[in-house]
Amino acid sequence: MQPSAKSRVIAVVVAYMPDIDTLRALLDTLLAQTAGVFVVDNTPAADRRVEALCAALPQPALHLIRLGDNFGIARALNIGIDAALAAGATQVLLSDQDSLPAPDMVAALLAAMDDLQRAGQRVGAVGPTYTDRHTGITFPFQAHIPGRFFYGHRRPDAAHPTVEALTLITSGTLVPAQVLHEVGPMREDFFIDHVDIEWNHRARAAGFSLFGVGAAVMFHSMGDAMLRVWRFGWRQESSYSPVRMYYRIRNFVALCRLPTIKWRWKLRNAAYWIYFIYTQTVFGQQRLAALRMAARGLRDGLRGRMGPWRG
């Protein structure tokens, strides 16, 4: 289903040494649903896999921007967003390389955005309901729950097809062009991880609202693989490399230093990150390295040392 004539949705996909079959499925799906796709490639210059894939998809709506090295997801998003806006996008759809939207995801997001705007909402972004490919878990959205001191989680349902969310993940998020101009670019010093969360909180601080959409569906890979962990019973979680541990912990600490984020969110989210360190360092395959990198992330976050991990 194509977007309405009044909308010109352009997608921005960030790639870094991707699985080509997964990326091709994503591009095929997005090309069928949008007015154009910009692929911003962070893969080192010697690796031409993304270039070869894009050459094999000779569609005028597909554009490749090769950066020649890994400059991080935030810079790649900013470059792609600028290109999409210059191409006349009315809304920009952001995507990671390992997502697979449903065939009608963009149309469902646009319809929800239109309904919310007609209802008087100042919409900053809408995002799909997503299911993790590794664990099969369909995630709810962080949301304020009446009567609760801390935030909780809610899922859209028949009575409430959209949920006002505190945060949305990057992949699948649809953002109006005017919001991107007003809120500003992604923070490039975050490099990877929590780039979306920082921007989400900045958008909400600027008076915009974010919404999760039940009718918009997407599959997405959270982490690197599935991890079996114990928390009052065995369950499945996503596992992450030690380097990702570093970024996730460091950037969470950086979030906690921001005045635009409410302290109750910081405190509630801190409980999750303590649990996250537990799962990765007790049940992960690289436990000692994960613990060491988490400690370095905490240290650098407290010191304000941002940017890429230098080793």
N, C-alpha and C positions, 0 to 999 in steps of 0.2 A: 504494500500500500504506500503510495507516494504522499509526501507532505502536501498540504493545501497550497494553492497558488500564491497566497499572500505570504507564505513562509519560504525562506531559502536557507535550509539547514545544510551546513557544511561540517563534516566530521574531521577531527584531528586525532590521528592514531600515532602513539609513540612506540617505536620499535627499538629493541636492543637484543641482537643475536637471537631472533625468535625461532620457534618451530615453524617451518614454512607452511606446512599443511594447515596448522591452526590459524596462522596469519591470513592465508588465502581464504579460508572459510569466513573469517571476519570481514575482509575487504569485499568479498562477493556480496555478503549480506548488507554492508553499509552502502555500497554503490547502488544497490537496488532500492534503498530507502532515502537517500539524501541527494542533494544537488552536486555534491563533490566530496572528495576525500583527500586530505593532505596527510601523507605518511612522513613523519619526522624521524629519521633514522639515526639513533645514537650508536649504532654498531661501528667498530673501528674500520677505517678506510680499506684495509686489506681484505675484509670480509664483505663480499658483494652479494650475499644471499638475498637481501631485501631489494636491491637494485634489479637482480635477475627476475625476482617475482613480479615486480611492478612492470618490467619490460614485457613479461608474458601476459599481462593484463592491459592490452593497448586500448584503454578507454580515456577519452579526453577529460573525463571528470576526475581521474586519478592523478595526483601530483606527488612526486617524491622530493623531499628535502633531505639531503645527506649532510650530516654534520661532521663526519669523519672521525669522531671519537665520542666517548660517553660523557656528555655534559650534564647528565641528570635529567630526570623526568620533568622537573619544573621549567628549566630553560627550554627543553624541547616543546613542552606545552605552550609556553609563551610565544615561541617562534611560529608554531602551528596556528595558534589563535590569531596572531597578527596577520598571517597569510590568509586565513579564512575571512577575517574582517575586511581585509583589502579586496577580497574576491566578492564582497557584497553579502556576506552571511547575515541573516536576521537572527539566527540562533546558531550556536556552535555546540556540536556534540563531541564530548571528550571520550577517548577510549584508550585502554591499555591494549597490548598486542594479543593477550590470551583470553579475551572475552568473546562470547558468541551471542549476539542479540537475537531475540525472536524476530521473525519476518515482519511483524507489525510494531516493533518496539518504538521506533521513532514516531510513527503516527499516534500511538497511544500516549507517548510523552507530550506531543504537541497538543493533542485533544485535552489532556489534563491541564496543561499550561493555559490554554484558551479558557477553559471553564473556570479556573482559579482567578485568572485576570478579570474575567467578566463579573466574578463575585466580589471584586474589589481588593483582592490580595495583591500585594507588591511582591511578585514572584522573583526570587533570585536564581533559582534553579529547580529542576525536577529530575528525579532519578528513578531507575527501574528497581523492581524487586529482583534480587539476584540469588542464584544458587551456586554454591562452591562446587567445582568439578571434582575436587579431591575427596571431600567428605560427604557430599550430597546434602549438606545443610542449606536450607533457604533462610536467609538472614532477615530478621526484623529491623526496624529503624529505631535509632535512638530518639526518644521523644519525652517531652514533659508529660507526666501522668498526674492528673488532679489529685491532690492530697498527699503526694509523695514529696519528700524533701529533696531526694536525688532523682535524676532522670531514670526512666525505665525504657522499655522497648515495646513497640507496637507494630502490628501488621495491618496493612489495608484489608478491608473486608467489604461485603456487599453494602453495608450501611455507611461505611467510610472508605470510599475507593482511593482516597489519598490520605496520607498521614503527614502532618507537619513535623519535619525531622530536624534534629539538631545538626546532623552532619549527613553527607552523602559521599560515597566513594567516588573517585575520579571517573572510573569507567562507566559509561552509560549516562553520565550527567549531561543534561541539555541546559544551556545557559543563554539567555537573551543577550544580544550584542550590546545593548545599552548597559546592562548590568556589568559586563566585562569592562566597559569603558569607565563606569563609575567606581567599581570596587578595586580595579587595578589588577596587575599581573600576579602570577604565582611567585612565591618567594623562592628564588633560585638557590639561596644558601642552604635550604633544607635538602636539596639535591634529590632525595627520594624518601618516601614515607612521610605521612602526615602533611604533605603539600596540600592535599585536598581539605584536610581538617582545618588547617590554618586559614585557608581561603574561605571555607564555609563560615567560620566564626567571624571573620572580617566582614563577610557579606551580611550576616545577621546583625552585627554591630552597626552596619550602615542602614539598617531598617528593612532589609529584605527577608523574606521567608523562604525556606527550603521544603520541598515536598517529595515524599516517596510515593510512587504510583503503583497500585496493585495490578493494573491491566498491562503494564509494561514489564516484560520479562527478559531476563538475561542470564546466561551461564558465565561464570567467571572463576578463574583460578586464584584462590587466596593462598599465598605462600608457595612453597616449592613442592610439597607432597603432603600426604596424610600422616598424622602422628596419633598414636593411641596413648591416651593419658588417663590418670586416675584422679577423679574428684568426686568423692562419694559415689563411686561406681565408675566403670570404664566407659570412656567416650572418645570421640574422634575430634581432633583439632588439626589445624594446619601447622606444618613445620617450616622453619625459616633458617637460612644459613647464618653463620656467626656474623658476617658482615651486615646482613639485614638486621640482626639483633642490635648491632651498634647504632644503625640509623634510627631504628624504631624507638630505642630508649633515649638516645640523645635528643631526638626531635620532640619526643614527648616532654622532656625536661624543658626544651626551648618553648614549647607551647605554654607550659606552666609559668613562664616568665612574662607572658604577654598580658597586658591589662585589658585587652579586648575580650578575653575569655573569662567567664564567671568562675569564681573559686569553687562553687559546688560541682561544676562539671569537672574541674581539675581533680578534686578530691575523689569523686566517684570513679573517674577514669584511672586514677592511680591504683585503685584496687585491682582493676583488670590487668595493669602492667606488672604488678607483683605476681599475679597468677600466671601471666605470660612467661615471666622469667622462670618461674617454677616448672612449667610444662617443658620449656625448651632445654633447661639445664638438668632436669631429672630424667626426662624420657627421650630427649633428642639423641641423634647419633654423634654429635660433636659437642658433648656436654661441657667439657672444660673450656673449649674455645668459645662456646656460647656465653659462659659465665664471664670469661675474661673480656669479651667484647661488650657485654652488657655493662660491666664496670667502667670500661673506657667510654662508653656512650654516656653514662651518668656523669663521669668526670668532665667530659668535653661539653656536655649540656650545661652543667653548672658554670663552667668557665666561659661559655658563649663561643666556643670554637665550632664553627659551622663549615659548610662546604663539603667537598668529597673527602672520603676516608683515604688517607695517604699511606696507611700501613705503618 
